[in-house]
Amino acid sequence: MRYSKDHKQDTHARIVKRASVRLREKGAHGVGVADLMKEAGLTHGGFYAHFDSREALVVEAFGYAMDRSTARWRKLAAELPPAQRLAAIVEAYLTPSHRDDPGRGCVVPALGAEIARESPKTRKAFAAKLAEMIEMVAEQIVDAPPEAARRQAIATLSTMMGTLLLARIAGHGEMSEEILRAGREAALRAGHSAVKPQPSRKAAAD
């Protein structure tokens, strides 16, 4: 049976979407190609009609997940005044519901350590998506020069993602909640620090 071009594209997209969830749930090496294809309603033998290799699927699945996160942040930011956007992103990210649903959450806390051990090609693709995330967050930092906003965006994202990882490690009790609270406070400080240049010693003396 012949299928249309749209059918193949739809099937490809379905595989990537399912893979992005399963990889975040089970880890980059915790689920096999056969399982991923089965979940997409396809046979193992059909895999290479869509992807050159398992690595190609992993790269696409990573990219899909990161694009989804960035798109959610953009949508949230678009609904708010500029001064409220960064705080809204932080608050929406560091929640118990996000902690408890890695399969549909941010890919960096779920797979970051594994990605760091992947091939240069995979790391390069991941780094490109991470750069897009940084740029998007930097755009939400008002009243700061571009370089300062970028540094603050990196610090904010690092705090957010590290906090979520630690909260997951701690489980679902009071310690995990404490980590989320502390992380929210720290991420907001990182996002709003040093937005104005400090006066020189001479200017201060004058």
Secondary structure, DSSP 8 states (H G I E B T S, - for coil): ----HHHHHHHHHHHHHHHHHHHHHH-TTSS-HHHHHHHTT--GGGGGGT-SSHHHHHHHHHHHHHHHHHHHHHHHHHTS-HHHHHHHHHHHHSSHHHHT-GGGS-HHHHHHHHHTTS-HHHHHHHHHHHHHHHHHHHHT--SS-HHHHHHHHHHHHHHHHHHHHHHHHHTTSHHHHHHHHHHHHHHHHHHHTT-S----HHHHH-
